[in-house]
Amino acid sequence: MTLKIFTDGEVLTGAELNALQDNSLRLQCLNLVRQLIDRSVSFDGTGFDWGEAYIDTTGRKNSVNTGDTDATFTTDSYETTGSADSIIVHKLPFNLKTPSSAYLTPLFNNFETGCDVNFKLGNYPTTAMTGTESNTGFNDPDNAFDLSNTTYATSDNTTDSALGKTFASTNVYGIKYKFKVFLNYSGNPVTPRIQTWDGGSWTTTESLSTTSTGSTTTKDYEGYSIIDADTLGVRLLIDESSTGDCYTYIYCLDIISSIIETAYLNHNELVSFSELSSPPSVLTVKLIPKTVSPTAAYPSIKGVALILGEDD
């Protein structure tokens, strides 16, 4: 890092101003990752910054999509797998801004000259789920398919309940969901499941996080479940086999047909792009070993931090 003492009346060049901004952003990002290694951090809600520390396979903020990640986790960092380019895929929160520029800094664990880290941002445009309704136990089911996050379908679950649709064979990239589970009497935990239909049976493609135990417990769910397969239907299942009683409110079950992404971008550099017209949903970080005689597991990183910029 280059440091310089400026004198009164001195005019800074564009390069000097950019260097000052770069140093400031980099230190801000590194400090955020170090904080996340030490403890959980609540972001301020402005939607301009985000970070993750790899304290376990899914990270402090549970953002790492381990199914799409092919980098290798070891103790407190992700490293390249087999001295080949390797990726870490993160699910981003919903309160981020729509960016036209971004700055990402990794906190390196192992680094050697010639290796690199790149990143790209993407989002999932959604459409209403169409087809034949598949409903067990829900009232006002259409509210889950109206592309609104305010109206909802509701179920007073005393047995298994499920809501979705079946349709002609379609490649479904994923599903966007928003719902809430309220445990009423028994307080036994619930594990919601995303399922697909093959024409004869429903198969679970993702089990979402389990609610806490205890009556009057409420858990909110909002996110994306990537399917990326031909299927004849999609639904959300609330398994009541052992819970006794709960209420479920489904605000949206929307179809994701594709992903829109930026190109891979340089780390520690403020970069501009024009591909995204809505907040990013996914961050992919690529670990790149050096091309000649790479050291196994280099580079490896303990976490990343991201700062987003908007047009003036």
C-alpha positions as CSV (number, residue, x, y, z in Angstrom):
1,M,0.0,0.0,0.0
2,T,1.4,3.4,-1.0
3,L,1.1,6.2,1.5
4,K,1.6,9.8,0.7
5,I,1.5,13.1,2.7
6,F,-0.3,15.8,0.7
7,T,0.4,19.5,1.1
8,D,-2.1,22.5,1.0
9,G,-2.9,23.5,-2.5
10,E,-1.7,20.3,-4.1
11,V,-4.1,18.9,-6.8
12,L,-4.5,15.2,-6.7
13,T,-4.4,13.2,-10.0
14,G,-7.2,10.8,-10.9
15,A,-4.8,7.9,-10.2
16,E,-4.0,9.3,-6.8
17,L,-7.7,9.7,-5.9
18,N,-8.5,6.2,-7.2
19,A,-5.6,4.8,-5.1
20,L,-7.0,6.4,-2.0
21,Q,-10.4,5.1,-2.7
22,D,-9.0,1.6,-3.4
23,N,-7.1,1.6,-0.1
24,S,-10.2,2.7,1.8
25,L,-12.5,0.1,0.2
26,R,-10.0,-2.7,0.7
27,L,-9.4,-2.0,4.4
28,Q,-13.2,-1.7,4.9
29,C,-13.7,-5.1,3.3
30,L,-10.8,-6.8,5.2
31,N,-12.1,-5.5,8.5
32,L,-15.6,-6.8,7.7
33,V,-14.3,-10.3,7.0
34,R,-12.2,-10.2,10.2
35,Q,-15.2,-9.2,12.2
36,L,-17.2,-12.1,10.7
37,I,-14.5,-14.5,11.6
38,D,-14.8,-13.4,15.2
39,R,-18.6,-13.0,15.5
40,S,-21.8,-12.5,13.6
41,V,-22.4,-9.1,12.1
42,S,-25.8,-7.4,11.4
43,F,-25.6,-5.2,8.3
44,D,-27.1,-1.8,8.5
45,G,-29.9,-2.3,5.9
46,T,-28.6,0.2,3.3
47,G,-27.9,-2.6,0.9
48,F,-24.4,-1.5,-0.1
49,D,-22.2,-4.0,1.7
50,W,-22.1,-7.7,2.5
51,G,-19.6,-10.2,3.6
52,E,-18.9,-13.8,4.5
53,A,-16.3,-15.7,6.6
54,Y,-15.8,-19.4,6.1
55,I,-15.9,-20.6,9.7
56,D,-17.6,-23.7,8.4
57,T,-18.8,-25.1,5.0
58,T,-21.7,-22.7,4.7
59,G,-20.1,-19.7,6.3
60,R,-20.9,-17.4,9.2
61,K,-24.0,-16.0,7.3
62,N,-24.9,-19.4,5.9
63,S,-24.6,-18.0,2.4
64,V,-22.5,-20.7,0.7
65,N,-24.4,-22.9,-1.7
66,T,-22.4,-26.1,-1.1
67,G,-24.2,-28.0,-3.9
68,D,-22.9,-25.6,-6.6
69,T,-19.5,-25.0,-4.9
70,D,-16.6,-27.1,-6.1
71,A,-13.8,-25.5,-4.1
72,T,-12.6,-27.5,-1.1
73,F,-13.3,-26.5,2.4
74,T,-10.6,-27.1,5.1
75,T,-10.9,-25.9,8.7
76,D,-11.5,-22.2,8.2
77,S,-11.0,-21.5,4.4
78,Y,-11.9,-22.6,0.9
79,E,-9.1,-23.6,-1.4
80,T,-8.7,-24.8,-5.0
81,T,-9.5,-28.4,-5.8
82,G,-6.9,-30.4,-7.6
83,S,-4.9,-27.2,-8.6
84,A,-7.8,-26.3,-11.0
85,D,-10.0,-23.2,-11.1
86,S,-12.6,-23.7,-8.3
87,I,-15.7,-21.7,-7.4
88,I,-17.5,-20.7,-4.2
89,V,-21.2,-19.9,-4.8
90,H,-23.0,-17.6,-2.3
91,K,-26.7,-16.9,-1.9
92,L,-27.0,-13.1,-1.3
93,P,-29.7,-11.5,0.9
94,F,-32.7,-9.7,-0.5
95,N,-32.0,-6.2,0.8
96,L,-29.1,-5.4,-1.5
97,K,-29.2,-2.5,-4.0
98,T,-29.2,-2.8,-7.8
99,P,-25.6,-2.1,-8.6
100,S,-23.7,-0.7,-11.6
101,S,-20.3,-1.2,-10.0
102,A,-18.8,-3.4,-7.3
103,Y,-15.7,-3.9,-5.3
104,L,-14.7,-7.3,-3.8
105,T,-11.8,-8.2,-1.5
106,P,-10.9,-11.7,-0.3
107,L,-9.0,-12.3,2.9
108,F,-6.3,-14.7,1.7
109,N,-5.2,-17.7,3.7
110,N,-2.6,-19.0,1.2
111,F,-1.4,-17.0,-1.8
112,E,1.5,-17.1,-4.3
113,T,2.5,-14.9,-7.1
114,G,0.5,-15.8,-10.3
115,C,-2.7,-17.0,-8.6
116,D,-5.8,-14.9,-8.6
117,V,-9.4,-14.5,-7.4
118,N,-12.2,-13.3,-9.7
119,F,-15.9,-12.8,-9.0
120,K,-19.2,-12.4,-10.8
121,L,-22.7,-11.3,-9.7
122,G,-26.0,-12.7,-11.0
123,N,-29.7,-12.5,-10.4
124,Y,-32.7,-14.7,-11.0
125,P,-35.6,-13.1,-13.0
126,T,-38.9,-14.7,-11.9
127,T,-42.2,-15.5,-13.5
128,A,-45.5,-16.6,-12.1
129,M,-45.8,-20.4,-11.7
130,T,-48.4,-21.7,-14.2
131,G,-50.0,-25.1,-14.6
132,T,-52.4,-27.2,-12.6
133,E,-52.7,-26.5,-8.9
134,S,-51.5,-29.1,-6.5
135,N,-52.9,-28.2,-3.1
136,T,-53.1,-30.1,0.2
137,G,-54.5,-28.1,3.1
138,F,-54.0,-24.4,1.9
139,N,-56.7,-21.7,1.7
140,D,-56.4,-18.9,-0.8
141,P,-53.8,-20.8,-2.8
142,D,-53.7,-18.3,-5.7
143,N,-52.1,-15.8,-3.4
144,A,-48.9,-17.8,-3.5
145,F,-48.7,-17.4,-7.3
146,D,-49.6,-13.8,-7.9
147,L,-46.0,-12.4,-7.9
148,S,-46.8,-10.4,-4.7
149,N,-45.0,-10.6,-1.4
150,T,-47.9,-9.2,0.5
151,T,-50.8,-11.6,-0.1
152,Y,-50.5,-15.2,1.1
153,A,-52.0,-18.7,1.1
154,T,-52.5,-20.1,4.6
155,S,-52.8,-23.5,6.2
156,D,-53.6,-24.6,9.7
157,N,-51.5,-27.7,9.6
158,T,-52.7,-30.7,11.5
159,T,-51.5,-33.1,8.8
160,D,-49.0,-32.8,6.0
161,S,-49.7,-29.8,3.8
162,A,-48.2,-28.9,0.4
163,L,-48.7,-26.3,-2.3
164,G,-47.4,-26.1,-5.9
165,K,-48.3,-26.8,-9.5
166,T,-47.8,-29.5,-12.1
167,F,-47.2,-28.8,-15.7
168,A,-45.8,-30.1,-19.0
169,S,-42.2,-31.2,-18.9
170,T,-40.2,-28.0,-18.4
171,N,-36.6,-27.2,-17.5
172,V,-37.0,-25.3,-14.2
173,Y,-33.8,-23.5,-13.2
174,G,-35.2,-22.9,-9.7
175,I,-37.9,-21.5,-7.5
176,K,-38.1,-18.4,-5.4
177,Y,-40.0,-18.8,-2.1
178,K,-41.2,-16.6,0.7
179,F,-43.2,-18.1,3.6
180,K,-43.5,-18.2,7.3
181,V,-44.1,-21.1,9.8
182,F,-45.6,-20.6,13.2
183,L,-45.5,-23.5,15.7
184,N,-48.7,-23.5,17.6
185,Y,-49.2,-26.1,20.4
186,S,-46.7,-29.0,20.4
187,G,-43.7,-26.9,19.5
188,N,-42.0,-29.8,17.6
189,P,-39.6,-28.5,14.8
190,V,-40.6,-28.4,11.2
191,T,-38.3,-28.9,8.1
192,P,-39.9,-27.5,5.0
193,R,-39.0,-29.2,1.7
194,I,-38.8,-28.2,-2.0
195,Q,-40.0,-31.1,-4.1
196,T,-40.4,-31.9,-7.9
197,W,-42.9,-34.1,-9.6
198,D,-41.9,-36.8,-12.1
199,G,-45.5,-37.8,-13.1
200,G,-45.8,-40.5,-10.4
201,S,-44.2,-39.2,-7.2
202,W,-42.8,-36.1,-5.5
203,T,-39.1,-36.1,-4.7
204,T,-37.3,-33.7,-2.3
205,T,-34.6,-31.6,-4.0
206,E,-33.8,-29.4,-1.0
207,S,-34.6,-29.6,2.7
208,L,-34.7,-26.1,4.1
209,S,-33.5,-25.1,7.6
210,T,-35.4,-26.6,10.5
211,T,-37.4,-24.4,12.8
212,S,-36.5,-24.0,16.4
213,T,-38.3,-26.2,19.0
214,G,-40.9,-24.6,21.2
215,S,-44.6,-23.5,21.0
216,T,-45.2,-20.0,19.6
217,T,-41.9,-20.2,17.6
218,T,-42.0,-18.4,14.3
219,K,-39.5,-18.8,11.4
220,D,-39.4,-16.7,8.2
221,Y,-38.1,-18.2,5.0
222,E,-37.1,-16.2,1.9
223,G,-34.7,-17.4,-0.7
224,Y,-34.0,-19.4,-3.9
225,S,-33.8,-23.2,-4.4
226,I,-31.9,-24.1,-7.5
227,I,-33.3,-27.2,-9.4
228,D,-31.9,-26.9,-12.9
229,A,-33.6,-30.0,-14.3
230,D,-36.5,-31.0,-16.4
231,T,-39.5,-31.6,-14.2
232,L,-43.3,-31.9,-14.3
233,G,-44.1,-29.9,-11.2
234,V,-42.8,-28.1,-8.2
235,R,-44.2,-27.7,-4.7
236,L,-43.4,-26.7,-1.1
237,L,-44.1,-29.5,1.5
238,I,-44.7,-28.8,5.2
239,D,-44.2,-32.2,6.8
240,E,-46.6,-32.5,9.8
241,S,-45.9,-36.2,10.6
242,S,-44.4,-35.3,14.0
243,T,-45.3,-31.7,14.8
244,G,-48.9,-31.8,15.9
245,D,-49.9,-28.3,14.8
246,C,-48.6,-25.2,13.1
247,Y,-49.6,-22.4,10.8
248,T,-48.0,-21.8,7.4
249,Y,-48.2,-18.6,5.4
250,I,-46.9,-18.8,1.8
251,Y,-46.3,-15.3,0.2
252,C,-44.7,-16.5,-3.1
253,L,-43.7,-19.5,-5.1
254,D,-42.3,-18.2,-8.3
255,I,-40.4,-19.9,-11.1
256,I,-36.8,-19.0,-12.1
257,S,-36.2,-19.9,-15.7
258,S,-32.6,-18.6,-16.0
259,I,-29.8,-16.6,-14.4
260,I,-28.4,-13.3,-15.6
261,E,-24.8,-12.7,-14.8
262,T,-21.9,-10.3,-15.2
263,A,-18.6,-11.4,-16.6
264,Y,-15.9,-12.5,-14.2
265,L,-14.5,-9.3,-12.6
266,N,-11.2,-8.5,-10.9
267,H,-10.9,-8.4,-7.1
268,N,-9.5,-5.4,-5.3
269,E,-10.6,-3.2,-8.2
270,L,-13.7,-1.0,-8.5
271,V,-15.4,-2.5,-11.6
272,S,-18.5,-1.3,-13.6
273,F,-21.1,-3.4,-15.4
274,S,-24.5,-3.0,-17.0
275,E,-26.0,-6.6,-17.0
276,L,-28.1,-6.4,-13.8
277,S,-31.4,-4.5,-13.6
278,S,-32.3,-5.8,-10.2
279,P,-30.5,-6.6,-7.0
280,P,-28.0,-9.5,-7.2
281,S,-29.1,-12.9,-5.9
282,V,-25.9,-14.8,-6.3
283,L,-22.1,-14.2,-5.9
284,T,-19.7,-16.6,-7.5
285,V,-16.0,-16.3,-6.3
286,K,-13.5,-18.1,-8.5
287,L,-10.1,-19.3,-7.1
288,I,-7.5,-19.3,-9.9
289,P,-4.1,-21.1,-9.3
290,K,-1.1,-19.9,-11.2
291,T,-0.7,-21.5,-14.6
292,V,2.9,-22.9,-14.2
293,S,3.8,-25.3,-11.4
294,P,0.9,-24.3,-9.1
295,T,1.1,-25.2,-5.4
296,A,-1.7,-27.5,-4.4
297,A,-4.5,-25.7,-2.5
298,Y,-3.3,-22.2,-3.6
299,P,-5.0,-19.8,-3.4
300,S,-7.2,-20.3,-0.4
301,I,-9.3,-17.6,1.3
302,K,-10.9,-17.2,4.7
303,G,-13.8,-15.0,3.4
304,V,-14.9,-12.2,1.1
305,A,-16.5,-8.8,1.5
306,L,-18.5,-6.9,-1.2
307,I,-19.3,-3.3,-1.7
308,L,-21.9,-2.3,-4.3
309,G,-22.2,1.1,-6.1
310,E,-25.1,2.7,-7.8
311,D,-25.2,5.2,-10.7
312,D,-25.3,8.9,-9.6
